Amino acid sequence: MPELPEVETTRRGLHPLVVGQTIRSLAVREPRLRWPVKPSLDRRLRDRTVQDLSRRGKYLLMSTEAGTLLVHLGMSGSLRFLPGRTEPARHDHVDIQFHSGALLRFNDPRRFGSLHWSASPDAHWLLKNLGPEPLGADFGGDYLWRISRGRRVAIKTLLMNGRIVAGLGNIYANEALFRAGIHPLRPAGRVSRKRLQRLADAVEEVLREAIRAGGTTLKDFVGGDGKPGYFQLALDAYGRSGEPCVRCERPIRVRTIGQRATYYCPNCQR
């Protein structure tokens, strides 16, 4: 599933290509995404100029003078900027067609992605309850300390709660906890302030490294230029069950926490 670094990689690649483009029309070949694409979306986008392409959590926000298109890539989605005469392939469900002749194509094999329109994106039901951005000024060790006090929930579950931290997915929660030396099952309220600062630093570090590497491609993800990410080559914990820990050489273990695979070293993470 595309997580924050993959979405940010897509945003950075597409930003110089789409900002300033004027939308001619919307071509919807398959409206049955996670939420059906509304027929009115073409009318709302037609002849609007893209003013910005930003990100909130795992959502891309394409802003125009009249409102904002919210795009979620779901579990397998991608956005590609292509010449206008490019024939659609299987799972190419939506095209945003520009007056320039180019188009922005949404591909989503599993159809868990979504497209929504909002005049006030900060108040949209998908965004209004999101927590602070993990790369933003409101996130850090002090914030994790305040939000975790008295909580018995596992620290990994806390990190992956979008109302607490926006956009931090499973891969990067695993990696950050490994770097910080914190066991994913440790109750959040029992992690010290010093260790939470170390965790916040690890979250920022792993996300920035992943963005520089173009994200992580485990199966489906490609960026706006069609290229895969390479951060999977730097993963220390995720997907390495049974392999030796890069620190102590004992086997990495895996277990399910909150229905997500969780990889950790029982020796290095306490």
C-alpha positions, 0 to 999 in steps of 0.5 A: 500500500502506498504510504507517506513516502510513496505519496510524497514521491508521487507529489514531487514528481507530478508537481512541476508537470501539472501545476499551471495545466488547465483541465479539459475534461475527466474520462472515467472508465471505471467509477467503482473505486472504494467510493464511487466517482461522482458523475458531477466530478467532470463538471467541477473540474472542467476548465479549472487550472491546477494551482497546487499539488500538495499532500495531507497524510496519504492524500494528494490534494490538487487545488484549483480556483474553485476547489480541490480534488482529493486523491487516495492511491488505495492499496495499489494505485498510481498516477502517471503523467502521459501524452494525450494519445496514450492508449489506456491499459487494464486498470487505467480507470480515470484520466484527467485530460488537460488542454495541453494534450497531456493527461494524468492517469489513475491506475488502480488494480484493486480499486481501493483508491478514491477521488473526491471533490471538496471546496474546503479540504481541511473540513472534508470528512476524510481529512478533518480528523487527521493527526499532525504530519510526521515531518511537520513542526507539530510532531516530535518527542514532546507530542508523542509524550503528551499523546501517549500518557495513560495509554495501554495500546501498543506503541506501534498501534498508536503510531499507525492511528491516523488521528494521532500521526497522519500517514505513517504506514506499516512499513515505516512504523516497523522501521522506525521502531527498530531504529529506536530500539522499542518493542512494537508491543510495548504499551505506549504509556510505558515508553519514556520521554527520552525513548519517545524522542528517539522514536520521533527522530527515527520516524523523521529519519526513515521517512526522509530517507525513503522519500530520497530513495523514491519510496518502497516498491514491494509489488505495485508502486511506481512514481509519477514517472513510472519508476519504482522506489528503492527504499526496500533495499534499505529495510532493516526489519520489514519483510525480513522474518527469519533473517539475521538482525543487522545489529545482533544477527539474531533472527527477525521475528514477525507477528500480527498486531492490529491485523498488520504484519509486524517485524522486530528483533526481540533482542534489540527492541525492548 
